[in-house]
Amino acid sequence: MKKAEATRLNMLEKSFELIYAKGYQNASIDDILATTQVTKGAFYYHFKNKDEMGLAIINELMKPTLAKSFIEPLQNTKNPLDAIYNLMYHLLIENDFLKVEYGCPAANFTQEMTPWNEDFSKALNEITQEWLKAITAVLEEGKKTGYIRKDVNTKQTSLFVLSGYWGIRNFGKLANSKEVYLPYLEEFKMYLNTLK
C-alpha cells in the first residue's frame, strides 16, 4: 500500500472511531484533524469536505465490515435459524468492536444523516438492503431444506429481524449495558422457533 493510500485509510479508520463515539454532526473537522493527526492540507488532499469523507467511511469501511461480520456468518450454514440467532448473539454480546454505549454505527448514521443528505441515504440504504437480502436468502434456503415453514414470509421476517436488532441496540445505548440484550435474545430465540 502506498503512503498516500495508507494515510487515507488511517484517516478513515480514526475518523470512524471518533464519529462512532461522538456522532457525525458533533465531530468537527478540527476534531477529525486532531484525532487523525494530519494537517488540514492533507485532509483536503484526500477529501473535498467532511461529507465526502463520511461517504468514504460508509462505502470503504462499513460495507466491507457488513459483508464480513453481518453477512458471511449467514452463508453456507446448515440451520438458518441457528445462524441468525448466533449472529445476533455475537453482534450484541461477543463483538468487541461494537460498543454498547455507542449503539449501531449504521443506525446512528441513518438517524443522524438521512433526513438531510441524499447521498448518505442512498449509501446507507444499500448497506441495509444487502443485509436484508442476506437474511432473506438464508431464510429462503431454510424453507427449501425444511428448517423453516413453507408459509413464512421471508421478506417480512428479515425486516422484523433487522428492526429488532436496531431497536435493541438503541436500548443498550440508553442503558449503557449489555444486560438489556439478554431478555431480547431470549424472546428472539422463541420467535425464531415459531418459524419452524
N, C-alpha and C positions, 0 to 999 in steps of 0.2 A: 504494500500500500504506500502510495506516495505521501510525502509530508503534508501537502495541502489536503488530501483526502483524509488522512489521519486526524488533522486538526479539525476538519469539518465534522467528522464522526464524533470526536471528543466533545465538540461544541454541542452537537445534538444530544448526546447522552447526558451531559451535565445539565443542559437546559431542560431536558425532560425531567430529570430528578428535581430540579428547582420548581418547575411548573406543577409537577405532581404534588409537591408539598405545599406550595403557595397558591396555586391556581394560575391560570393563564393570564388573566387580566391584572392580577396582583404582581406578577413578575415583570418588572420594568426592564428596558434594555440595559440600564445601569446594573440592575441585579444580575442579569444574564452575563454581562461583561465581567463582573466581579466573580461570579461562580465559575465561569469558563476560563478566566484569566487570559482573555485575549483583548486586543485593542479594538477600539471602535472601527478602525480601518479594516482589521481582519474580519470582524463581524460582517461589515458591509461588502467585503470582498466575496464572501460566501453567500450572503442573503441580501436581497433588496430591502427587506424590512422584517419586522418581527413575525408578521403573518406568514411570510414565505418560509421562515424557519419553523413555525408551528405546523404548517402543512408537511414540511420535510420530516418532522418528528412523527406525524401520523403515518406518512407513506413509507418512510425508510426505517423507522424503529418499531412502531406499533403494529403495522401489518405483518412483518415477519415474525414478531413475537406472538401475534394472534395465531398465525399458521402453526408455529412450533408448539406453543403451550396450550392453545384452546382447541385446535382442530386435529392435529396429528394424534393426540390421545384417543380420538374417536374413530380413527381409521384402523382397519384390519383388526377388528375386535370381534370376539365370538358373541358375547352377550351385550347388546347395545345399552340396556338399562343399567347394567353394572358399570359400563364405560362412562355413561353420562353422570351417574351418581359419583363415581370415583373422581371424575374430572372436577365436579363441583366441590367435593370434599378437599381435593388437593388445592384448588384455587383459593378456597376460603380458609382452610386450616393449615396446610403444609407449605404453601408457596411463600418463600421469604421475601420476594421482591414486592409483591402486592401488599402494601401496608394497610392494616385495618383502619388506622386513623385518617388515611387519605382517600379511601374508597377505591372505586374502579376508574382507572385513567380514561378509558373510552367514555364512560358515563359522565365523568367530570367535564371532559372536553365537550361532549354533546350538550350538557346542561348549560355550560358557560358560553359556547361559541355559536351553536347552530341558530339561535334566534336572529343573529345579525350578520353572519358570514356564510354566504352560499358555498364557497369553496370548502370550508370546513364541514358544512352539512353533507356535501357530496362525498368527501373522503371518509367521514365517519359512517355514513350510510353504507358505503362499500364494505367497511370492516364488519358492520353489524350484519349485513346481508350474507357475507362469507360465513360467519359463524352460524347464522340461521340455516343456511344451505347445508352446512356440515352436520348439524343436529338433525335436520330433516332427512338427510341421506342415510344416516345411521339408523334412524327410526324406520325408514322405508325398508332397509335391509333386514331389520328385526322383524318386520311383518312377513317378509319372504321366508325367513328362517324359522318362524314360529315363536319367537320370543315376545312378540307384540301382537295384540289382537288385530284382526283384519279391519275392524271398523274404526280404528284410531285415526283421527285426522292429524297427520304428522306435521303439517304446517302450523296448525293451531297449537299443537303440543310444543313445538320448537319455540314459538313466540312466548308461550307461557313459561317455559324453562328459562329463556333469556331474561324475561321480565322479572322473574323471581330472583335471578342472580343479581341483576342491577339493583333491585329493591333491597335485598338483604345487605348488599354492600353499603347502601346508604344508612341502614340501621346500625351496622357495625361502625360506620364513620361517626354517627351521632353518639353511640355508646363508648367509642374508642375501646372496644373489647370484642374478642372473638367469641365470647360466651353467647352472644345473640345469634351466632351462626348455628349453634348446636340444636336448638329446637327446630330451626328452619330445616336443617339437614334431616332430622328425624321425620318431619312432615313430608319433606321432599321424597324421601325413600318410600314412604307409604303411598304417596301419589304415583310414583313410578310403578309400584306394584299393581296399581289399578289398571295399568296398560297391558298387563299380561293376559 
